[in-house]
Amino acid sequence: MSAIFNFQSLLTVILLLICTCAYIRSMAPSLLDRNKTGLLGIFWKCARIGERKSPYVAVCCIVMAFSILFMQ
């Protein structure tokens, strides 16, 4: 089953996207800062969510990891 139709997989993909974008922005800020609008602006927005809500994102990643490891 693909990640689009499985809700838990969709949440995992979104969390990984947020964490990856925040990491890329911390290493190379100019890479994401030049694309604040348009289709590539989604990555900039994900980086902002990862930076501003980092404790909540971290807790979600830990909960998701435990649910993947021990629930499935």
N, C-alpha and C positions, 0 to 999 in steps of 0.2 A: 504494500500500500504506500502511496506517495505521501510526502509531508503535507501536501495541500489538504488531503482528505482526513488525515489523522491529526486531531487537535493537539495531542501531546508532542508530536513531531513538529508541528507548526510552531508551537511555543519554543521548542528547542532551537529551531532555525532562527527565530526572531532574537532569542537571547544570544546566540552565537554571533549574529549580525551586529547586535549592539556592542557586544564585547570586542569584536574584531575592529569595528569602526573606531571605538574609543582608543584602542591600542594603536591603531594606525595614526590617529590624530595626535597621540602623545609622542610618537616617534617622528612623524613628518607632518606638522600642522598645515603647511602650505598645500599639501596634496588634497586635503578635503576642504580647506577654507576658500579655495578659488571656485568651488562648485556649490554655492549656497542655494541656488535656485535650479529649477528644472528637474529632470529625471535623476541626475546624480546628486541632487540636493537631499535625497532620501538618506544617503550615507552620512552627510553632514548632520542631519537631524538625529540619526541613530547615535552618532558620536556625542552629540550634545546630551542626549538622554543618558548615555553611559557615563558621562562626566558628572552631570548634575544629580543623578539618582544612583550613584555608584553603590552605596550601602544596600539599597533595595535590589539592585541588579545582582549584586554579589549573593544576597540571600536567596534570590530566585534561582541563581545558578547552582547553589548548594542543594536546594530543595529538588531541583530538576535532576541533579546528579544522583541523589539518593533514590529518587523515584525510578530512574532508569536502571540503576544498579540492583536495587532490592525489590522493586515491584514487578518488574517484567521477567 
